[in-house]
Amino acid sequence: MFVAIGLVPDNDVANGVVGLDKRGYIEADESTEASIPGIFAAGDCRTKKVRQIATAISDGASAALAACSYIENN
């Protein structure tokens, strides 16, 4: 069973900083990088098809690795 706690993202802090889709989710690719280089979004706050704990955990790991790579290369 999957229970949805909420379906409206609380991304006010990102509004005007990075791109948001029409529903308010941060537009980020599968590497979790947002529309501004060096900003990463993970979990249910970003655009994606599946919103489950397992995918949020995966996003967190991907975002951490991508951020480390970004820092090392910039």
C-alpha positions, 0 to 999 in steps of 0.5 A, a space after each residue: 500500500 502506498 499512502 500519499 501525504 501530499 500532492 502539492 509541492 512546497 517549493 516556495 523557496 525555489 520559486 524565481 530561483 530555478 524553473 518550476 513546472 505548472 504544478 510547482 515541481 522543480 524542473 530537474 533532469 535525471 541527474 537531479 540538476 535543476 535549470 541553474 548549474 550547481 543546484 540539485 533537487 531530490 525527492 518529491 519536490 522535483 519533476 518525475 513520474 514516480 513519487 515513492 520513498 525508494 525513488 526519493 532515496 535514489 534521488 538523494 544519492 544521485 543529487 549528492 554524487 552529482 553535487 560532489 562532481 560539480 564541486 570537483 569540476 568547478 
